[in-house]
Amino acid sequence: AAKTMKPSDLFFYYMPKTLWTAIAEETNRYERQTRPERLRQAKLSIEKKTDDIHKRKEMFQAKKKELDAFKDVLAAEIMHFLALVISRAICPIKSRLEDHWKTRARGAIPAGTWSPFMVRKRFKEINRYCDFHTDWAWKIRNVINKLQTTFKGGIELGRWVAFDEMVIPSRSSRNKIRVFLKNKPHKYGTKLFAVCCGKTHYCSRYAPLRYFI
């Protein structure tokens, strides 16, 4: 049957449209999740550049407007993006990525050929936010699920239940959900909200702070 299929049909058979839609949705979700942090970093950068309050406000509003103007990535754009990445792997312009969009030939290097498919700004946006899954613990998810089930069933919570925050100490820069907590014995770590037994302090369930933001 594959011999009678068109190349496009064969492509979407192995990589269905639902796959590209899912990648686009995860990419848009990641962009929205990281926008507040990028805005915060922009504010810090602006404060270092100038002491003028009015100028700071103007620059911050301009940056916020720029970030808010981001358009959701479409499934078709994800396909174009990955196709361009593959084409670069096959026939790269090693000088720099931007040369794929240059308008004039330089020596034996032809003029950029990517412009008809995607503008440079959009390519860089997708390259920055492209995401495939929100689960950062996917490699050990089966183990985590099993432990969550057994520990949750290990004890029955009584009448006294405590819902409070707790901290797992961590100073690693690789911990993307690390926070600074000045009032805690351990100043840096992963902040959790936990459901515990009010008498034995047994932790029945917890969730990272990022799930509540």
C-alpha positions in Angstrom: 0.0 0.0 0.0 2.9 2.3 0.7 4.0 2.1 -2.9 0.7 3.7 -4.1 0.8 6.5 -1.5 1.9 10.1 -2.4 5.0 11.3 -0.6 2.9 13.7 1.5 0.5 10.9 2.5 3.4 8.7 3.5 4.9 11.6 5.5 1.7 12.2 7.5 1.2 8.5 8.0 4.4 8.2 9.9 4.2 11.7 11.4 0.5 12.5 11.7 -0.9 16.0 11.8 -1.9 15.4 15.5 1.8 15.1 16.3 2.6 18.5 14.8 -0.4 20.0 16.5 0.7 18.7 19.8 4.3 20.1 19.4 2.8 23.5 18.4 0.6 23.5 21.5 3.5 22.6 23.8 5.6 25.3 22.2 3.0 27.9 22.8 2.5 26.7 26.4 6.2 27.0 27.0 6.3 30.5 25.6 3.5 31.6 27.9 5.1 29.9 30.9 8.5 31.6 30.4 7.1 35.1 29.4 6.9 36.4 33.0 10.5 35.4 33.7 11.7 37.0 30.5 9.8 40.2 31.4 11.5 40.1 34.8 14.9 39.7 33.3 14.2 42.6 30.9 13.2 44.8 33.8 16.5 44.1 35.6 18.4 44.8 32.4 16.6 48.1 31.9 17.3 49.2 35.5 21.0 48.7 34.9 20.9 50.8 31.7 19.3 53.9 33.1 18.3 55.6 36.3 15.6 57.7 34.6 12.3 56.5 36.0 10.3 57.7 33.0 12.7 56.2 30.5 12.6 52.9 32.4 8.9 52.8 32.2 8.9 53.5 28.5 11.5 50.8 27.8 9.7 48.3 30.0 6.3 49.0 28.3 8.0 48.7 24.9 9.5 45.3 25.9 6.2 44.1 27.3 4.4 45.1 24.1 7.0 43.2 22.1 6.5 40.0 24.2 2.7 40.3 24.2 2.7 40.6 20.4 4.0 37.0 20.0 1.7 35.0 17.8 0.9 31.4 18.6 3.0 28.9 16.6 1.0 26.9 14.1 1.6 23.2 13.3 2.6 24.1 9.7 5.3 26.4 11.1 6.7 23.6 13.2 7.0 21.5 10.1 8.7 24.3 8.2 11.1 24.9 11.1 12.2 21.3 11.5 12.6 21.0 7.7 14.9 24.0 7.7 16.9 22.6 10.6 17.3 19.3 8.6 18.3 21.2 5.5 21.0 23.0 7.5 22.3 19.7 8.7 22.5 18.5 5.1 23.9 21.7 3.6 25.1 24.1 6.3 26.3 27.6 5.9 29.0 27.3 8.6 29.8 31.0 8.9 26.6 31.9 10.9 22.9 31.0 11.0 21.9 34.4 9.7 23.5 33.8 6.4 20.7 31.5 5.4 18.6 34.7 5.0 21.2 37.0 3.3 20.1 38.7 0.2 23.3 38.6 -1.8 25.7 35.9 -2.7 29.1 35.9 -1.1 31.8 34.2 -3.1 30.7 30.6 -3.7 28.1 30.9 -1.0 24.7 31.6 -2.7 22.1 34.1 -1.4 20.0 32.8 1.4 17.3 30.3 0.5 15.2 30.3 3.7 13.3 33.5 3.3 10.5 32.0 1.2 9.8 29.5 3.9 10.2 31.5 7.1 11.4 34.9 8.1 14.5 35.0 10.4 12.7 36.5 13.4 10.0 33.8 13.4 12.6 31.1 13.0 14.5 32.4 16.0 11.3 32.6 18.0 10.4 29.0 17.3 13.9 27.9 17.9 13.8 29.5 21.3 10.4 28.2 22.5 10.1 24.8 20.6 9.1 22.3 23.2 7.9 18.7 23.0 6.7 17.9 26.5 6.1 19.7 29.8 7.2 16.7 32.0 10.8 17.4 33.0 10.9 14.1 34.8 9.8 11.9 31.9 12.8 9.6 32.2 11.9 8.5 35.7 8.1 9.1 35.5 7.3 5.4 35.9 9.4 5.2 39.1 7.9 8.4 40.5 4.3 7.2 39.9 5.0 3.9 41.6 6.5 5.6 44.7 3.7 8.1 44.8 1.2 5.3 44.8 2.9 3.2 47.5 3.7 6.1 49.8 0.2 7.6 49.5 -1.3 4.2 50.4 1.2 3.6 53.3 -0.8 5.5 55.8 -4.3 6.9 56.2 -4.5 10.5 57.2 -6.6 11.0 60.4 -8.6 14.0 61.5 -5.7 16.3 61.7 -4.3 17.2 58.3 -1.8 20.0 57.6 -1.4 21.7 54.3 1.8 23.7 54.3 4.9 24.6 52.3 8.2 22.7 52.4 11.6 23.1 50.8 14.0 20.5 49.2 17.4 22.1 49.5 19.1 22.6 46.1 21.7 25.1 44.9 22.2 23.6 41.5 21.8 26.0 38.6 20.3 23.2 36.6 17.3 23.2 38.9 15.0 25.4 36.8 12.4 25.6 39.6 14.9 26.6 42.3 13.8 29.6 44.4 15.3 31.9 47.1 13.7 31.7 50.5 15.3 34.1 52.9 13.3 33.0 55.9 14.2 29.3 55.6 17.2 27.5 57.1 18.1 26.4 53.5 17.9 29.6 51.4 17.8 27.9 48.0 15.7 24.9 47.0 12.6 23.6 45.4 9.5 24.9 47.1 6.6 22.4 47.5 3.1 22.4 48.9 2.5 19.3 50.9 -0.4 17.5 52.6 0.8 15.9 55.8 -0.5 14.1 58.8 -0.9 16.7 61.6 0.4 14.3 64.3 3.0 12.1 62.6 4.1 14.7 60.0 3.9 12.0 57.4 3.9 13.6 53.9 1.1 12.0 51.9 1.2 14.2 48.9 3.1 17.1 47.5 3.3 19.3 44.4 6.0 21.8 43.2 5.2 25.5 43.5 5.3 25.9 39.6 2.0 23.9 39.4 0.3 26.7 41.3 1.7 29.6 39.3 
